[in-house]
């Protein structure tokens, strides 16, 4: 005999009424989407940058929120300006951005 379902049962836990998992799962999903967008924006017209970013993501390093923000700031730059930073032709005074550039250089 099949179990009986009540059509008016109250949802339990977090955002279940909205069809979203409660707690950490929703946060994990939001973070995953944010990282995928960052990866997508790493696709550049300049081949050298494309290679740097491919190697960076291939290493599988974890990014915290500050590092994500620094990467977003770098990705907002024009390709040639970004390449000058990554290749060492120019430097930045921003410590967060500088740290991310150093990580990219290691890739």
Secondary structure, DSSP 8 states (H G I E B T S, - for coil): ------TT----STTGGGT---THHHHHHHHHHHHHHHHHHT--SSHHHHHHHHHHHHHT----HHHHHHHHHHHTS-HHHHHHHHHTSS--S-HHHHHHHHHHHH-
